[in-house]
Amino acid sequence: MQLHQITVEYVAPEDRLLLHLVAQTGERTSLWITRRLLLALHGPLHQAVSRAHVAAEWGAVPLPDGAADLLAESARAQALREADFATPPQTATDAKPLLPGAVPVVGEVTLGVPVGAEAAGQLAIRWRTTDGRDVELNVPAAAATALQTLLVQGAERGGWGLAAPDDKTARTQEASGPRFMN
């Protein structure tokens, strides 16, 4: 699934985040993200997004840790400046759900940064639901940065006490900021 649109909202009665994903093909899916899952995912997601940004710029060239960190921070900041948080989400009446039925709860997430020229700068995400279904995404590093930012903002709206791995870049908006990215 190639992402076109991401929406994250905190749903207080459920005390969960509701993640809506819309593919470029029009397929859509919604997933529940629990506090426990997001707390476990937060650090690894930040690291994987950083690796995807470095891979987009340098491929498989080994870099010293400090240089890789600076490159990732710069790319992350650029991605957030270029992200479209202003355009409201589009709701397609003919969109087909990728996972029919009730909105599933995510029980496990697998992250990977593929190697190779055609996959450089991509983040592979597999969301495994508690009922055993998978949603697999290949997300450009810039969109992965936006996804991470929206998840952090949703956690802030819920008062989950999720500290950003790096307070300067992972949080660009207040908790009342955008809840979507096109």
C-alpha positions as CSV (number, residue, x, y, z in Angstrom):
1,M,0.0,0.0,0.0
2,Q,1.4,3.4,-1.0
3,L,0.1,6.1,1.3
4,H,-1.8,9.1,0.1
5,Q,-3.3,10.4,3.3
6,I,-2.9,9.8,7.0
7,T,-5.3,10.8,9.8
8,V,-4.8,10.2,13.5
9,E,-7.4,11.1,16.1
10,Y,-7.6,10.4,19.8
11,V,-10.9,8.8,20.8
12,A,-11.4,9.5,24.5
13,P,-14.1,6.8,25.3
14,E,-11.8,4.1,23.9
15,D,-8.5,5.8,25.2
16,R,-7.0,4.8,21.9
17,L,-5.7,6.4,18.7
18,L,-7.7,5.8,15.5
19,L,-5.4,5.7,12.6
20,H,-6.9,6.2,9.1
21,L,-4.8,5.3,6.1
22,V,-5.8,6.1,2.5
23,A,-3.7,4.6,-0.4
24,Q,-3.0,6.3,-3.7
25,T,-5.3,3.6,-5.2
26,G,-8.2,4.8,-3.0
27,E,-8.1,1.8,-0.7
28,R,-8.5,2.8,2.9
29,T,-8.1,1.2,6.3
30,S,-8.6,2.2,9.9
31,L,-6.7,0.7,12.8
32,W,-6.9,1.2,16.6
33,I,-3.5,2.0,18.2
34,T,-3.4,1.3,22.0
35,R,-1.3,3.3,24.5
36,R,0.7,0.2,25.3
37,L,1.6,-0.4,21.7
38,L,2.5,3.2,21.0
39,L,4.7,3.4,24.0
40,A,6.6,0.3,22.8
41,L,6.7,1.5,19.2
42,H,7.7,5.1,19.9
43,G,11.5,4.7,20.2
44,P,11.9,2.0,17.5
45,L,9.8,4.1,15.1
46,H,11.9,7.2,15.6
47,Q,15.1,5.1,15.0
48,A,13.6,3.5,11.9
49,V,12.5,6.8,10.4
50,S,16.0,8.2,11.0
51,R,17.6,5.2,9.2
52,A,15.1,5.7,6.3
53,H,16.1,9.4,6.0
54,V,19.8,8.5,6.0
55,A,19.3,5.7,3.5
56,A,17.4,8.1,1.2
57,E,20.4,10.5,1.2
58,W,23.4,8.2,1.5
59,G,22.1,4.7,0.7
60,A,24.3,2.0,2.3
61,V,27.3,4.2,2.8
62,P,28.5,3.8,6.4
63,L,28.5,7.1,8.3
64,P,29.7,8.0,11.8
65,D,26.9,8.0,14.4
66,G,27.1,11.8,14.8
67,A,27.0,12.5,11.1
68,A,24.1,10.1,10.6
69,D,22.2,11.7,13.5
70,L,22.7,15.2,12.1
71,L,21.7,14.1,8.6
72,A,18.6,12.4,9.9
73,E,17.6,15.5,11.9
74,S,18.1,17.8,9.0
75,A,16.0,15.5,6.7
76,R,13.3,15.1,9.3
77,A,13.0,18.9,9.7
78,Q,12.9,19.4,5.9
79,A,10.2,16.7,5.6
80,L,8.0,18.4,8.2
81,R,8.4,21.8,6.5
82,E,7.3,20.2,3.2
83,A,4.4,18.1,4.6
84,D,0.9,19.2,3.8
85,F,-0.8,19.5,7.2
86,A,-3.1,22.2,6.0
87,T,-5.3,20.4,3.5
88,P,-8.2,18.6,5.2
89,P,-8.6,14.9,4.6
90,Q,-10.6,13.9,1.5
91,T,-13.4,11.5,2.1
92,A,-14.1,9.3,-1.0
93,T,-17.5,7.8,-1.1
94,D,-16.3,5.0,-3.4
95,A,-13.2,4.1,-1.4
96,K,-12.9,0.4,-0.7
97,P,-11.9,-0.8,2.8
98,L,-8.7,-2.8,2.8
99,L,-9.8,-4.6,6.0
100,P,-13.6,-5.1,5.9
101,G,-15.6,-5.3,9.2
102,A,-15.0,-3.7,12.5
103,V,-11.9,-1.5,13.0
104,P,-9.2,-3.9,14.2
105,V,-6.8,-3.3,17.0
106,V,-3.1,-3.4,16.2
107,G,-1.3,-6.0,18.4
108,E,2.2,-5.9,16.8
109,V,4.2,-3.7,14.4
110,T,7.2,-4.7,12.4
111,L,9.5,-2.0,11.1
112,G,12.2,-2.3,8.4
113,V,14.4,-0.1,6.2
114,P,14.9,-2.0,3.0
115,V,18.2,-1.9,1.2
116,G,18.8,-1.5,-2.5
117,A,18.5,1.4,-4.9
118,E,14.8,1.0,-5.6
119,A,13.9,0.9,-1.9
120,A,16.3,3.6,-0.6
121,G,14.5,6.0,1.8
122,Q,11.5,3.8,2.3
123,L,10.2,2.5,5.7
124,A,8.4,-0.9,5.6
125,I,5.7,-1.1,8.2
126,R,3.6,-4.2,8.9
127,W,0.7,-3.6,11.2
128,R,-0.5,-7.0,12.6
129,T,-4.0,-6.9,14.1
130,T,-5.1,-8.9,17.0
131,D,-7.3,-11.0,14.7
132,G,-4.2,-12.0,12.6
133,R,-4.6,-9.7,9.6
134,D,-1.7,-7.7,8.2
135,V,-1.6,-4.2,6.7
136,E,1.8,-3.7,5.0
137,L,3.0,-0.2,4.0
138,N,6.0,1.1,2.1
139,V,6.3,4.6,3.3
140,P,8.8,7.2,2.0
141,A,10.9,8.7,4.9
142,A,9.1,12.0,4.7
143,A,5.7,10.4,5.1
144,A,7.0,8.3,7.9
145,T,8.1,11.5,9.7
146,A,4.6,12.9,9.3
147,L,3.1,9.6,10.6
148,Q,5.4,9.7,13.6
149,T,4.5,13.3,14.3
150,L,0.7,12.6,14.0
151,L,1.0,9.7,16.4
152,V,2.9,11.8,19.0
153,Q,0.3,14.5,18.7
154,G,-2.5,12.0,19.2
155,A,-0.7,10.7,22.3
156,E,-0.4,14.2,23.6
157,R,-4.1,14.9,23.1
158,G,-4.8,11.7,25.1
159,G,-2.4,12.8,27.9
160,W,-0.4,9.6,27.5
161,G,2.8,11.1,28.7
162,L,4.8,10.2,25.6
163,A,8.0,12.1,25.5
164,A,9.4,12.8,22.1
165,P,12.7,11.1,21.5
166,D,14.1,14.6,20.5
167,D,11.9,17.4,21.7
168,K,13.2,19.8,19.0
169,T,12.1,17.8,15.9
170,A,9.5,15.1,16.7
171,R,7.0,17.7,17.8
172,T,6.3,20.6,15.4
173,Q,2.8,21.4,16.5
174,E,1.0,21.7,19.8
175,A,-1.3,18.9,20.8
176,S,-4.1,20.8,19.2
177,G,-2.3,20.9,15.9
178,P,-3.1,19.0,12.8
179,R,-4.5,15.5,12.9
180,F,-4.0,14.7,9.2
181,M,-1.4,14.8,6.5
182,N,-2.0,14.7,2.7
